[in-house]
Structures are given as structure tokens and as C-alpha cells.
């Protein structure tokens, strides 16, 4: 993952004596809005700005793992179907 405009952010942090925190925004697995889910490392919490769902990071990991597994399974299925056609 690339931190865009990192030099500007670093400069701002320097000006405020490093008193800040990095928040990562990702797609919300619950309402599926892009970049609406905040992952807040310092409080170990997540919070969606659209559906207002919030909780601990451990809970949201479960959602993403579920999604990841489903996506992975679909890929395997597609590959299996494709090789069946090739035969
Ligand atoms: Zn949401």
C-alpha cells in the first residue's frame, strides 16, 4: 500500500509535534461503500462513516476473512470450470 503525499503528511505531523494518528480507510464490508470504514490502530476500533457500524478490529477481521474466503473459493471454481472446458 502506498501512502500518497507522505511528505506532506510527515511535514504536518512534524509541525504538530507528532501528535496525530494514521487512520486507514477501506471499503466497508457491511454496507459496501468504498473507503468509508476507518481502521483506527490506536483505539483498536473500526467505524463506518456511512452505516455507522463500529466495533473492535478483531470483529471486522472476521468480515474480511469471510469475504476473502468467498472470493478465493470463486476463483478456484472458475479455474476448475475452465480446465474442465479445456479437457
Ligand atoms: Zn458501512
PDB file of the backbone (N, CA, C, O) and the ligand in Angstrom, with CONECT records:
HET     ZN  A 101       1
ATOM      1  N   UNK A   1       0.850  -1.190   0.000  1.00  0.00           N
ATOM      2  CA  UNK A   1       0.000   0.000   0.000  1.00  0.00           C
ATOM      3  C   UNK A   1       0.888   1.242   0.000  1.00  0.00           C
ATOM      4  O   UNK A   1       1.849   1.336   0.764  1.00  0.00           O
ATOM      5  N   UNK A   2       0.553   2.177  -0.857  1.00  0.00           N
ATOM      6  CA  UNK A   2       1.351   3.396  -0.981  1.00  0.00           C
ATOM      7  C   UNK A   2       0.677   4.531  -0.217  1.00  0.00           C
ATOM      8  O   UNK A   2      -0.520   4.780  -0.364  1.00  0.00           O
ATOM      9  N   UNK A   3       1.467   5.204   0.592  1.00  0.00           N
ATOM     10  CA  UNK A   3       0.931   6.365   1.306  1.00  0.00           C
ATOM     11  C   UNK A   3       1.138   7.581   0.416  1.00  0.00           C
ATOM     12  O   UNK A   3       2.254   8.080   0.271  1.00  0.00           O
ATOM     13  N   UNK A   4       0.054   8.044  -0.173  1.00  0.00           N
ATOM     14  CA  UNK A   4       0.157   9.178  -1.081  1.00  0.00           C
ATOM     15  C   UNK A   4       0.408  10.466  -0.306  1.00  0.00           C
ATOM     16  O   UNK A   4      -0.084  10.647   0.808  1.00  0.00           O
ATOM     17  N   UNK A   5       1.166  11.337  -0.908  1.00  0.00           N
ATOM     18  CA  UNK A   5       1.512  12.615  -0.290  1.00  0.00           C
ATOM     19  C   UNK A   5       2.144  12.453   1.091  1.00  0.00           C
ATOM     20  O   UNK A   5       1.944  13.280   1.981  1.00  0.00           O
ATOM     21  N   UNK A   6       2.911  11.374   1.251  1.00  0.00           N
ATOM     22  CA  UNK A   6       3.521  11.068   2.547  1.00  0.00           C
ATOM     23  C   UNK A   6       4.380  12.228   3.057  1.00  0.00           C
ATOM     24  O   UNK A   6       4.410  12.503   4.257  1.00  0.00           O
ATOM     25  N   UNK A   7       5.076  12.906   2.139  1.00  0.00           N
ATOM     26  CA  UNK A   7       5.953  14.001   2.590  1.00  0.00           C
ATOM     27  C   UNK A   7       5.157  15.143   3.210  1.00  0.00           C
ATOM     28  O   UNK A   7       5.613  15.790   4.153  1.00  0.00           O
ATOM     29  N   UNK A   8       3.952  15.388   2.666  1.00  0.00           N
ATOM     30  CA  UNK A   8       3.112  16.458   3.233  1.00  0.00           C
ATOM     31  C   UNK A   8       2.600  16.059   4.611  1.00  0.00           C
ATOM     32  O   UNK A   8       2.596  16.856   5.548  1.00  0.00           O
ATOM     33  N   UNK A   9       2.169  14.803   4.708  1.00  0.00           N
ATOM     34  CA  UNK A   9       1.640  14.313   5.987  1.00  0.00           C
ATOM     35  C   UNK A   9       2.732  14.334   7.056  1.00  0.00           C
ATOM     36  O   UNK A   9       2.496  14.737   8.195  1.00  0.00           O
ATOM     37  N   UNK A  10       3.939  13.889   6.665  1.00  0.00           N
ATOM     38  CA  UNK A  10       5.061  13.900   7.605  1.00  0.00           C
ATOM     39  C   UNK A  10       5.368  15.325   8.052  1.00  0.00           C
ATOM     40  O   UNK A  10       5.660  15.572   9.222  1.00  0.00           O
ATOM     41  N   UNK A  11       5.297  16.254   7.106  1.00  0.00           N
ATOM     42  CA  UNK A  11       5.582  17.650   7.426  1.00  0.00           C
ATOM     43  C   UNK A  11       4.552  18.190   8.424  1.00  0.00           C
ATOM     44  O   UNK A  11       4.912  18.870   9.385  1.00  0.00           O
ATOM     45  N   UNK A  12       3.286  17.890   8.196  1.00  0.00           N
ATOM     46  CA  UNK A  12       2.225  18.340   9.113  1.00  0.00           C
ATOM     47  C   UNK A  12       2.443  17.742  10.502  1.00  0.00           C
ATOM     48  O   UNK A  12       2.328  18.430  11.516  1.00  0.00           O
ATOM     49  N   UNK A  13       2.758  16.448  10.525  1.00  0.00           N
ATOM     50  CA  UNK A  13       2.989  15.784  11.814  1.00  0.00           C
ATOM     51  C   UNK A  13       4.145  16.436  12.575  1.00  0.00           C
ATOM     52  O   UNK A  13       4.112  16.560  13.799  1.00  0.00           O
ATOM     53  N   UNK A  14       5.157  16.845  11.828  1.00  0.00           N
ATOM     54  CA  UNK A  14       6.302  17.497  12.458  1.00  0.00           C
ATOM     55  C   UNK A  14       5.868  18.829  13.078  1.00  0.00           C
ATOM     56  O   UNK A  14       6.295  19.181  14.177  1.00  0.00           O
ATOM     57  N   UNK A  15       5.026  19.552  12.367  1.00  0.00           N
ATOM     58  CA  UNK A  15       4.582  20.865  12.838  1.00  0.00           C
ATOM     59  C   UNK A  15       3.702  20.764  14.085  1.00  0.00           C
ATOM     60  O   UNK A  15       3.611  21.714  14.863  1.00  0.00           O
ATOM     61  N   UNK A  16       3.059  19.618  14.269  1.00  0.00           N
ATOM     62  CA  UNK A  16       2.217  19.466  15.467  1.00  0.00           C
ATOM     63  C   UNK A  16       2.854  18.483  16.460  1.00  0.00           C
ATOM     64  O   UNK A  16       2.164  17.813  17.229  1.00  0.00           O
ATOM     65  N   UNK A  17       4.187  18.420  16.419  1.00  0.00           N
ATOM     66  CA  UNK A  17       4.971  17.584  17.353  1.00  0.00           C
ATOM     67  C   UNK A  17       4.569  16.112  17.322  1.00  0.00           C
ATOM     68  O   UNK A  17       4.587  15.432  18.347  1.00  0.00           O
ATOM     69  N   UNK A  18       4.218  15.644  16.169  1.00  0.00           N
ATOM     70  CA  UNK A  18       3.910  14.215  16.027  1.00  0.00           C
ATOM     71  C   UNK A  18       2.627  13.788  16.712  1.00  0.00           C
ATOM     72  O   UNK A  18       2.379  12.595  16.890  1.00  0.00           O
ATOM     73  N   UNK A  19       1.811  14.759  17.098  1.00  0.00           N
ATOM     74  CA  UNK A  19       0.564  14.408  17.776  1.00  0.00           C
ATOM     75  C   UNK A  19      -0.539  14.158  16.757  1.00  0.00           C
ATOM     76  O   UNK A  19      -1.335  15.044  16.446  1.00  0.00           O
ATOM     77  N   UNK A  20      -0.565  12.978  16.264  1.00  0.00           N
ATOM     78  CA  UNK A  20      -1.594  12.617  15.297  1.00  0.00           C
ATOM     79  C   UNK A  20      -1.685  11.119  15.234  1.00  0.00           C
ATOM     80  O   UNK A  20      -0.972  10.413  15.946  1.00  0.00           O
ATOM     81  N   UNK A  21      -2.540  10.641  14.402  1.00  0.00           N
ATOM     82  CA  UNK A  21      -2.580   9.201  14.198  1.00  0.00           C
ATOM     83  C   UNK A  21      -2.945   8.898  12.770  1.00  0.00           C
ATOM     84  O   UNK A  21      -3.675   9.651  12.125  1.00  0.00           O
ATOM     85  N   UNK A  22      -2.433   7.792  12.281  1.00  0.00           N
ATOM     86  CA  UNK A  22      -2.723   7.388  10.919  1.00  0.00           C
ATOM     87  C   UNK A  22      -3.993   6.533  10.954  1.00  0.00           C
ATOM     88  O   UNK A  22      -4.069   5.548  11.688  1.00  0.00           O
ATOM     89  N   UNK A  23      -4.960   6.915  10.172  1.00  0.00           N
ATOM     90  CA  UNK A  23      -6.195   6.140  10.078  1.00  0.00           C
ATOM     91  C   UNK A  23      -6.290   5.574   8.662  1.00  0.00           C
ATOM     92  O   UNK A  23      -6.134   6.300   7.680  1.00  0.00           O
ATOM     93  N   UNK A  24      -6.541   4.306   8.573  1.00  0.00           N
ATOM     94  CA  UNK A  24      -6.649   3.668   7.265  1.00  0.00           C
ATOM     95  C   UNK A  24      -8.127   3.592   6.898  1.00  0.00           C
ATOM     96  O   UNK A  24      -8.954   3.198   7.720  1.00  0.00           O
ATOM     97  N   UNK A  25      -8.456   3.967   5.672  1.00  0.00           N
ATOM     98  CA  UNK A  25      -9.845   3.883   5.216  1.00  0.00           C
ATOM     99  C   UNK A  25      -9.951   2.775   4.189  1.00  0.00           C
ATOM    100  O   UNK A  25      -9.195   2.732   3.219  1.00  0.00           O
ATOM    101  N   UNK A  26     -10.888   1.892   4.411  1.00  0.00           N
ATOM    102  CA  UNK A  26     -11.095   0.796   3.463  1.00  0.00           C
ATOM    103  C   UNK A  26     -12.587   0.691   3.132  1.00  0.00           C
ATOM    104  O   UNK A  26     -13.426   1.358   3.738  1.00  0.00           O
ATOM    105  N   UNK A  27     -12.887  -0.157   2.163  1.00  0.00           N
ATOM    106  CA  UNK A  27     -14.275  -0.409   1.792  1.00  0.00           C
ATOM    107  C   UNK A  27     -14.974  -1.072   2.975  1.00  0.00           C
ATOM    108  O   UNK A  27     -14.403  -1.943   3.632  1.00  0.00           O
ATOM    109  N   UNK A  28     -16.202  -0.659   3.242  1.00  0.00           N
ATOM    110  CA  UNK A  28     -16.936  -1.241   4.359  1.00  0.00           C
ATOM    111  C   UNK A  28     -17.535  -2.588   3.930  1.00  0.00           C
ATOM    112  O   UNK A  28     -18.275  -2.654   2.949  1.00  0.00           O
ATOM    113  N   UNK A  29     -17.214  -3.658   4.664  1.00  0.00           N
ATOM    114  CA  UNK A  29     -17.740  -4.973   4.269  1.00  0.00           C
ATOM    115  C   UNK A  29     -19.230  -5.121   4.586  1.00  0.00           C
ATOM    116  O   UNK A  29     -19.870  -6.064   4.121  1.00  0.00           O
ATOM    117  N   UNK A  30     -19.777  -4.207   5.364  1.00  0.00           N
ATOM    118  CA  UNK A  30     -21.185  -4.304   5.751  1.00  0.00           C
ATOM    119  C   UNK A  30     -22.072  -3.551   4.754  1.00  0.00           C
ATOM    120  O   UNK A  30     -23.011  -4.132   4.210  1.00  0.00           O
ATOM    121  N   UNK A  31     -21.790  -2.272   4.507  1.00  0.00           N
ATOM    122  CA  UNK A  31     -22.629  -1.514   3.564  1.00  0.00           C
ATOM    123  C   UNK A  31     -21.967  -1.405   2.188  1.00  0.00           C
ATOM    124  O   UNK A  31     -22.563  -0.865   1.256  1.00  0.00           O
ATOM    125  N   UNK A  32     -20.745  -1.911   2.058  1.00  0.00           N
ATOM    126  CA  UNK A  32     -20.012  -1.958   0.792  1.00  0.00           C
ATOM    127  C   UNK A  32     -19.720  -0.604   0.170  1.00  0.00           C
ATOM    128  O   UNK A  32     -19.547  -0.502  -1.044  1.00  0.00           O
ATOM    129  N   UNK A  33     -19.663   0.438   0.992  1.00  0.00           N
ATOM    130  CA  UNK A  33     -19.290   1.750   0.474  1.00  0.00           C
ATOM    131  C   UNK A  33     -17.773   1.848   0.461  1.00  0.00           C
ATOM    132  O   UNK A  33     -17.101   1.498   1.432  1.00  0.00           O
ATOM    133  N   UNK A  34     -17.247   2.332  -0.664  1.00  0.00           N
ATOM    134  CA  UNK A  34     -15.792   2.455  -0.808  1.00  0.00           C
ATOM    135  C   UNK A  34     -15.211   3.436   0.199  1.00  0.00           C
ATOM    136  O   UNK A  34     -15.769   4.511   0.420  1.00  0.00           O
ATOM    137  N   UNK A  35     -14.099   3.068   0.803  1.00  0.00           N
ATOM    138  CA  UNK A  35     -13.325   3.949   1.690  1.00  0.00           C
ATOM    139  C   UNK A  35     -14.141   4.599   2.802  1.00  0.00           C
ATOM    140  O   UNK A  35     -13.844   5.721   3.211  1.00  0.00           O
ATOM    141  N   UNK A  36     -15.150   3.917   3.286  1.00  0.00           N
ATOM    142  CA  UNK A  36     -15.975   4.518   4.337  1.00  0.00           C
ATOM    143  C   UNK A  36     -15.643   3.964   5.718  1.00  0.00           C
ATOM    144  O   UNK A  36     -16.049   4.523   6.737  1.00  0.00           O
ATOM    145  N   UNK A  37     -14.902   2.859   5.739  1.00  0.00           N
ATOM    146  CA  UNK A  37     -14.608   2.220   7.018  1.00  0.00           C
ATOM    147  C   UNK A  37     -13.238   2.673   7.523  1.00  0.00           C
ATOM    148  O   UNK A  37     -12.221   2.500   6.850  1.00  0.00           O
ATOM    149  N   UNK A  38     -13.236   3.249   8.709  1.00  0.00           N
ATOM    150  CA  UNK A  38     -11.985   3.713   9.293  1.00  0.00           C
ATOM    151  C   UNK A  38     -11.400   2.634  10.187  1.00  0.00           C
ATOM    152  O   UNK A  38     -12.091   2.079  11.041  1.00  0.00           O
ATOM    153  N   UNK A  39     -10.134   2.343   9.988  1.00  0.00           N
ATOM    154  CA  UNK A  39      -9.433   1.411  10.869  1.00  0.00           C
ATOM    155  C   UNK A  39      -8.522   2.247  11.764  1.00  0.00           C
ATOM    156  O   UNK A  39      -7.555   2.850  11.297  1.00  0.00           O
ATOM    157  N   UNK A  40      -8.843   2.274  13.048  1.00  0.00           N
ATOM    158  CA  UNK A  40      -8.117   3.156  13.959  1.00  0.00           C
ATOM    159  C   UNK A  40      -7.227   2.318  14.880  1.00  0.00           C
ATOM    160  O   UNK A  40      -7.694   1.705  15.840  1.00  0.00           O
ATOM    161  N   UNK A  41      -5.937   2.312  14.557  1.00  0.00           N
ATOM    162  CA  UNK A  41      -4.989   1.471  15.287  1.00  0.00           C
ATOM    163  C   UNK A  41      -4.882   1.807  16.762  1.00  0.00           C
ATOM    164  O   UNK A  41      -4.798   0.909  17.600  1.00  0.00           O
ATOM    165  N   UNK A  42      -4.886   3.090  17.087  1.00  0.00           N
ATOM    166  CA  UNK A  42      -4.632   3.490  18.473  1.00  0.00           C
ATOM    167  C   UNK A  42      -5.739   3.066  19.431  1.00  0.00           C
ATOM    168  O   UNK A  42      -5.486   2.854  20.617  1.00  0.00           O
ATOM    169  N   UNK A  43      -6.960   2.940  18.924  1.00  0.00           N
ATOM    170  CA  UNK A  43      -8.066   2.553  19.809  1.00  0.00           C
ATOM    171  C   UNK A  43      -8.511   1.108  19.556  1.00  0.00           C
ATOM    172  O   UNK A  43      -9.392   0.595  20.246  1.00  0.00           O
ATOM    173  N   UNK A  44      -7.891   0.451  18.555  1.00  0.00           N
ATOM    174  CA  UNK A  44      -8.250  -0.922  18.210  1.00  0.00           C
ATOM    175  C   UNK A  44      -9.721  -1.032  17.794  1.00  0.00           C
ATOM    176  O   UNK A  44     -10.403  -2.011  18.096  1.00  0.00           O
ATOM    177  N   UNK A  45     -10.187   0.016  17.084  1.00  0.00           N
ATOM    178  CA  UNK A  45     -11.596   0.061  16.705  1.00  0.00           C
ATOM    179  C   UNK A  45     -11.776   0.298  15.205  1.00  0.00           C
ATOM    180  O   UNK A  45     -10.886   0.830  14.542  1.00  0.00           O
ATOM    181  N   UNK A  46     -12.914  -0.096  14.689  1.00  0.00           N
ATOM    182  CA  UNK A  46     -13.277   0.293  13.331  1.00  0.00           C
ATOM    183  C   UNK A  46     -14.573   1.072  13.419  1.00  0.00           C
ATOM    184  O   UNK A  46     -15.326   0.952  14.386  1.00  0.00           O
ATOM    185  N   UNK A  47     -14.821   1.870  12.396  1.00  0.00           N
ATOM    186  CA  UNK A  47     -16.010   2.698  12.428  1.00  0.00           C
ATOM    187  C   UNK A  47     -16.350   3.096  10.992  1.00  0.00           C
ATOM    188  O   UNK A  47     -15.504   3.632  10.276  1.00  0.00           O
ATOM    189  N   UNK A  48     -17.590   2.833  10.574  1.00  0.00           N
ATOM    190  CA  UNK A  48     -18.004   3.185   9.221  1.00  0.00           C
ATOM    191  C   UNK A  48     -18.704   4.529   9.247  1.00  0.00           C
ATOM    192  O   UNK A  48     -19.579   4.772  10.078  1.00  0.00           O
ATOM    193  N   UNK A  49     -18.310   5.406   8.324  1.00  0.00           N
ATOM    194  CA  UNK A  49     -18.894   6.748   8.287  1.00  0.00           C
ATOM    195  C   UNK A  49     -20.206   6.774   7.540  1.00  0.00           C
ATOM    196  O   UNK A  49     -20.894   7.794   7.532  1.00  0.00           O
ATOM    197  N   UNK A  50     -20.563   5.672   6.913  1.00  0.00           N
ATOM    198  CA  UNK A  50     -21.815   5.630   6.157  1.00  0.00           C
ATOM    199  C   UNK A  50     -22.895   4.868   6.928  1.00  0.00           C
ATOM    200  O   UNK A  50     -23.968   5.412   7.190  1.00  0.00           O
ATOM    201  N   UNK A  51     -22.618   3.602   7.295  1.00  0.00           N
ATOM    202  CA  UNK A  51     -23.652   2.834   8.010  1.00  0.00           C
ATOM    203  C   UNK A  51     -23.482   2.926   9.530  1.00  0.00           C
ATOM    204  O   UNK A  51     -24.256   2.340  10.287  1.00  0.00           O
ATOM    205  N   UNK A  52     -22.462   3.667   9.963  1.00  0.00           N
ATOM    206  CA  UNK A  52     -22.213   3.946  11.381  1.00  0.00           C
ATOM    207  C   UNK A  52     -21.928   2.709  12.226  1.00  0.00           C
ATOM    208  O   UNK A  52     -21.956   2.761  13.455  1.00  0.00           O
ATOM    209  N   UNK A  53     -21.657   1.604  11.552  1.00  0.00           N
ATOM    210  CA  UNK A  53     -21.315   0.385  12.276  1.00  0.00           C
ATOM    211  C   UNK A  53     -19.939   0.569  12.911  1.00  0.00           C
ATOM    212  O   UNK A  53     -19.030   1.107  12.280  1.00  0.00           O
ATOM    213  N   UNK A  54     -19.786   0.125  14.150  1.00  0.00           N
ATOM    214  CA  UNK A  54     -18.476   0.217  14.771  1.00  0.00           C
ATOM    215  C   UNK A  54     -18.225  -0.919  15.740  1.00  0.00           C
ATOM    216  O   UNK A  54     -19.160  -1.580  16.192  1.00  0.00           O
ATOM    217  N   UNK A  55     -16.977  -1.139  16.053  1.00  0.00           N
ATOM    218  CA  UNK A  55     -16.620  -2.211  16.962  1.00  0.00           C
ATOM    219  C   UNK A  55     -15.119  -2.405  16.986  1.00  0.00           C
ATOM    220  O   UNK A  55     -14.367  -1.530  16.556  1.00  0.00           O
ATOM    221  N   UNK A  56     -14.685  -3.534  17.481  1.00  0.00           N
ATOM    222  CA  UNK A  56     -13.261  -3.816  17.586  1.00  0.00           C
ATOM    223  C   UNK A  56     -12.685  -4.317  16.273  1.00  0.00           C
ATOM    224  O   UNK A  56     -13.398  -4.889  15.448  1.00  0.00           O
ATOM    225  N   UNK A  57     -11.391  -4.099  16.085  1.00  0.00           N
ATOM    226  CA  UNK A  57     -10.734  -4.537  14.850  1.00  0.00           C
ATOM    227  C   UNK A  57     -10.838  -6.048  14.658  1.00  0.00           C
ATOM    228  O   UNK A  57     -10.946  -6.530  13.530  1.00  0.00           O
ATOM    229  N   UNK A  58     -10.804  -6.798  15.773  1.00  0.00           N
ATOM    230  CA  UNK A  58     -10.919  -8.256  15.673  1.00  0.00           C
ATOM    231  C   UNK A  58     -12.225  -8.665  15.005  1.00  0.00           C
ATOM    232  O   UNK A  58     -12.262  -9.617  14.225  1.00  0.00           O
ATOM    233  N   UNK A  59     -13.311  -7.931  15.319  1.00  0.00           N
ATOM    234  CA  UNK A  59     -14.620  -8.259  14.747  1.00  0.00           C
ATOM    235  C   UNK A  59     -14.640  -8.030  13.243  1.00  0.00           C
ATOM    236  O   UNK A  59     -15.189  -8.835  12.491  1.00  0.00           O
ATOM    237  N   UNK A  60     -14.038  -6.925  12.810  1.00  0.00           N
ATOM    238  CA  UNK A  60     -14.086  -6.603  11.386  1.00  0.00           C
ATOM    239  C   UNK A  60     -13.156  -7.520  10.592  1.00  0.00           C
ATOM    240  O   UNK A  60     -13.375  -7.741   9.401  1.00  0.00           O
ATOM    241  N   UNK A  61     -12.131  -8.050  11.234  1.00  0.00           N
ATOM    242  CA  UNK A  61     -11.247  -9.017  10.566  1.00  0.00           C
ATOM    243  C   UNK A  61     -12.063 -10.229  10.130  1.00  0.00           C
ATOM    244  O   UNK A  61     -11.848 -10.775   9.048  1.00  0.00           O
ATOM    245  N   UNK A  62     -13.000 -10.643  10.977  1.00  0.00           N
ATOM    246  CA  UNK A  62     -13.858 -11.789  10.664  1.00  0.00           C
ATOM    247  C   UNK A  62     -14.639 -11.529   9.373  1.00  0.00           C
ATOM    248  O   UNK A  62     -14.741 -12.414   8.524  1.00  0.00           O
ATOM    249  N   UNK A  63     -15.184 -10.335   9.222  1.00  0.00           N
ATOM    250  CA  UNK A  63     -15.931  -9.974   7.998  1.00  0.00           C
ATOM    251  C   UNK A  63     -15.031 -10.093   6.770  1.00  0.00           C
ATOM    252  O   UNK A  63     -15.421 -10.668   5.753  1.00  0.00           O
ATOM    253  N   UNK A  64     -13.815  -9.535   6.880  1.00  0.00           N
ATOM    254  CA  UNK A  64     -12.915  -9.528   5.728  1.00  0.00           C
ATOM    255  C   UNK A  64     -12.419 -10.927   5.400  1.00  0.00           C
ATOM    256  O   UNK A  64     -12.240 -11.274   4.233  1.00  0.00           O
ATOM    257  N   UNK A  65     -12.196 -11.732   6.442  1.00  0.00           N
ATOM    258  CA  UNK A  65     -11.745 -13.102   6.194  1.00  0.00           C
ATOM    259  C   UNK A  65     -12.825 -13.909   5.486  1.00  0.00           C
ATOM    260  O   UNK A  65     -12.535 -14.718   4.604  1.00  0.00           O
ATOM    261  N   UNK A  66     -14.054 -13.682   5.876  1.00  0.00           N
ATOM    262  CA  UNK A  66     -15.200 -14.317   5.231  1.00  0.00           C
ATOM    263  C   UNK A  66     -15.243 -13.975   3.747  1.00  0.00           C
ATOM    264  O   UNK A  66     -15.365 -14.852   2.891  1.00  0.00           O
ATOM    265  N   UNK A  67     -15.142 -12.689   3.466  1.00  0.00           N
ATOM    266  CA  UNK A  67     -15.157 -12.188   2.088  1.00  0.00           C
ATOM    267  C   UNK A  67     -14.015 -12.764   1.282  1.00  0.00           C
ATOM    268  O   UNK A  67     -14.187 -13.194   0.142  1.00  0.00           O
ATOM    269  N   UNK A  68     -12.827 -12.763   1.906  1.00  0.00           N
ATOM    270  CA  UNK A  68     -11.617 -13.239   1.245  1.00  0.00           C
ATOM    271  C   UNK A  68     -11.785 -14.705   0.852  1.00  0.00           C
ATOM    272  O   UNK A  68     -11.452 -15.113  -0.260  1.00  0.00           O
ATOM    273  N   UNK A  69     -12.310 -15.479   1.793  1.00  0.00           N
ATOM    274  CA  UNK A  69     -12.501 -16.897   1.567  1.00  0.00           C
ATOM    275  C   UNK A  69     -13.493 -17.134   0.428  1.00  0.00           C
ATOM    276  O   UNK A  69     -13.282 -17.991  -0.430  1.00  0.00           O
ATOM    277  N   UNK A  70     -14.581 -16.357   0.439  1.00  0.00           N
ATOM    278  CA  UNK A  70     -15.601 -16.497  -0.602  1.00  0.00           C
ATOM    279  C   UNK A  70     -15.016 -16.175  -1.967  1.00  0.00           C
ATOM    280  O   UNK A  70     -15.281 -16.866  -2.950  1.00  0.00           O
ATOM    281  N   UNK A  71     -14.207 -15.104  -2.016  1.00  0.00           N
ATOM    282  CA  UNK A  71     -13.588 -14.682  -3.269  1.00  0.00           C
ATOM    283  C   UNK A  71     -12.619 -15.754  -3.763  1.00  0.00           C
ATOM    284  O   UNK A  71     -12.566 -16.073  -4.951  1.00  0.00           O
ATOM    285  N   UNK A  72     -11.856 -16.298  -2.819  1.00  0.00           N
ATOM    286  CA  UNK A  72     -10.870 -17.317  -3.138  1.00  0.00           C
ATOM    287  C   UNK A  72     -11.564 -18.565  -3.687  1.00  0.00           C
ATOM    288  O   UNK A  72     -11.105 -19.180  -4.650  1.00  0.00           O
ATOM    289  N   UNK A  73     -12.668 -18.918  -3.057  1.00  0.00           N
ATOM    290  CA  UNK A  73     -13.413 -20.110  -3.475  1.00  0.00           C
ATOM    291  C   UNK A  73     -13.949 -19.914  -4.895  1.00  0.00           C
ATOM    292  O   UNK A  73     -13.926 -20.838  -5.708  1.00  0.00           O
ATOM    293  N   UNK A  74     -14.432 -18.699  -5.185  1.00  0.00           N
ATOM    294  CA  UNK A  74     -14.943 -18.396  -6.528  1.00  0.00           C
ATOM    295  C   UNK A  74     -13.850 -18.541  -7.571  1.00  0.00           C
ATOM    296  O   UNK A  74     -14.090 -19.062  -8.661  1.00  0.00           O
ATOM    297  N   UNK A  75     -12.645 -18.079  -7.239  1.00  0.00           N
ATOM    298  CA  UNK A  75     -11.521 -18.163  -8.169  1.00  0.00           C
ATOM    299  C   UNK A  75     -11.214 -19.614  -8.468  1.00  0.00           C
ATOM    300  O   UNK A  75     -11.036 -19.986  -9.628  1.00  0.00           O
ATOM    301  N   UNK A  76     -11.149 -20.437  -7.434  1.00  0.00           N
ATOM    302  CA  UNK A  76     -10.860 -21.861  -7.619  1.00  0.00           C
ATOM    303  C   UNK A  76     -11.932 -22.496  -8.498  1.00  0.00           C
ATOM    304  O   UNK A  76     -11.639 -23.303  -9.380  1.00  0.00           O
ATOM    305  N   UNK A  77     -13.182 -22.112  -8.234  1.00  0.00           N
ATOM    306  CA  UNK A  77     -14.295 -22.664  -9.000  1.00  0.00           C
ATOM    307  C   UNK A  77     -14.167 -22.298 -10.483  1.00  0.00           C
ATOM    308  O   UNK A  77     -14.340 -23.141 -11.364  1.00  0.00           O
ATOM    309  N   UNK A  78     -13.860 -21.030 -10.735  1.00  0.00           N
ATOM    310  CA  UNK A  78     -13.696 -20.564 -12.110  1.00  0.00           C
ATOM    311  C   UNK A  78     -12.568 -21.326 -12.805  1.00  0.00           C
ATOM    312  O   UNK A  78     -12.694 -21.727 -13.962  1.00  0.00           O
ATOM    313  N   UNK A  79     -11.461 -21.517 -12.078  1.00  0.00           N
ATOM    314  CA  UNK A  79     -10.317 -22.224 -12.652  1.00  0.00           C
ATOM    315  C   UNK A  79     -10.672 -23.676 -12.963  1.00  0.00           C
ATOM    316  O   UNK A  79     -10.280 -24.216 -13.997  1.00  0.00           O
ATOM    317  N   UNK A  80     -11.413 -24.292 -12.060  1.00  0.00           N
ATOM    318  CA  UNK A  80     -11.801 -25.689 -12.248  1.00  0.00           C
ATOM    319  C   UNK A  80     -12.720 -25.818 -13.470  1.00  0.00           C
ATOM    320  O   UNK A  80     -12.580 -26.734 -14.281  1.00  0.00           O
ATOM    321  N   UNK A  81     -13.659 -24.878 -13.575  1.00  0.00           N
ATOM    322  CA  UNK A  81     -14.577 -24.896 -14.722  1.00  0.00           C
ATOM    323  C   UNK A  81     -13.824 -24.718 -16.032  1.00  0.00           C
ATOM    324  O   UNK A  81     -14.121 -25.364 -17.038  1.00  0.00           O
ATOM    325  N   UNK A  82     -12.837 -23.819 -15.991  1.00  0.00           N
ATOM    326  CA  UNK A  82     -12.082 -23.518 -17.195  1.00  0.00           C
ATOM    327  C   UNK A  82     -11.279 -24.764 -17.639  1.00  0.00           C
ATOM    328  O   UNK A  82     -11.250 -25.104 -18.821  1.00  0.00           O
ATOM    329  N   UNK A  83     -10.635 -25.427 -16.675  1.00  0.00           N
ATOM    330  CA  UNK A  83      -9.818 -26.575 -17.060  1.00  0.00           C
ATOM    331  C   UNK A  83     -10.728 -27.727 -17.520  1.00  0.00           C
ATOM    332  O   UNK A  83     -10.330 -28.555 -18.340  1.00  0.00           O
ATOM    333  N   UNK A  84     -11.929 -27.763 -16.989  1.00  0.00           N
ATOM    334  CA  UNK A  84     -12.872 -28.799 -17.440  1.00  0.00           C
ATOM    335  C   UNK A  84     -13.239 -28.561 -18.905  1.00  0.00           C
ATOM    336  O   UNK A  84     -13.392 -29.507 -19.678  1.00  0.00           O
ATOM    337  N   UNK A  85     -13.379 -27.286 -19.276  1.00  0.00           N
ATOM    338  CA  UNK A  85     -13.697 -26.940 -20.670  1.00  0.00           C
ATOM    339  C   UNK A  85     -12.529 -27.301 -21.577  1.00  0.00           C
ATOM    340  O   UNK A  85     -12.710 -27.823 -22.677  1.00  0.00           O
ATOM    341  N   UNK A  86     -11.315 -27.010 -21.086  1.00  0.00           N
ATOM    342  CA  UNK A  86     -10.111 -27.313 -21.866  1.00  0.00           C
ATOM    343  C   UNK A  86      -9.969 -28.797 -22.176  1.00  0.00           C
ATOM    344  O   UNK A  86      -9.476 -29.170 -23.241  1.00  0.00           O
ATOM    345  N   UNK A  87     -10.401 -29.640 -21.248  1.00  0.00           N
ATOM    346  CA  UNK A  87     -10.322 -31.070 -21.458  1.00  0.00           C
ATOM    347  C   UNK A  87     -11.376 -31.480 -22.481  1.00  0.00           C
ATOM    348  O   UNK A  87     -11.488 -32.660 -22.813  1.00  0.00           O
TER     349      UNK A  87
HETATM  350 ZN    ZN A 101     -20.644   0.705   6.329  1.00  0.00          ZN
END
